[in-house]
Amino acid sequence: MRLTLALLAVLATAGSAGAKVVDSQANGFEVSEAVEIGAPTGKVWNALGQIGSWWDSEHTFSGNASNLSIDLKPGGCFCEILPGGGVSHMLVVYARPDSVVRLSGALGPLQSTGASGHMTWTLKETAGHTTSFTLTYDVGGYAVGGLNKWAAPVDKVLGQQATRLKRFVEAK
């Protein structure tokens, strides 16, 4: 319970430009993030697979993003190593290289609720070899007090991660 409250507090204080709560109700929400990344889709795709290099350590259970990994193929795990154990954050259910990744699971403190989520990462190359990266996360189910209270904090955290991905790719 303490960890859940601490993670919710961290979620609530994170910020991001371009973050958008698409819908928010007691039984679920949808958030969407979009960033333009100055690199071709292949480079962005490769960076997605290096999630421990761009995800913020503050938004991990271990406090260290280098403990994160993701296998970008169906059945692949977005996982985190913990001392003596680990966390399966999400499972890859669809992967089309350089184009789309779909994941299923509840992130962070949402794992302690009756919620489930589905996240899609979409990459579209635009003129000039830049990539339009869109992240959409739909969450539904049950949480005490309603899932709508989670929408804005989750949106901010995911917006931050999209911005960190952009910075990581463009710095390479």
Buried (B, 14 or more C-beta within 10 A) or exposed (E): EEEBEEBBEBBBEBEBEEBEBEEBEEEBBBBBBBBEBEBBBBBBBBBBBBBBBBBBEBBBBBEEBEBBBBBBEEEBBBBBBEEEEBBEBBBBBEBEEBEBBBBBBBBBBBBEBEBBBBBBBBBEBEEEEBBBBBBBBBBBBEBEEBBBBBBBBBBBBBBBBBBBBBEBBBEE
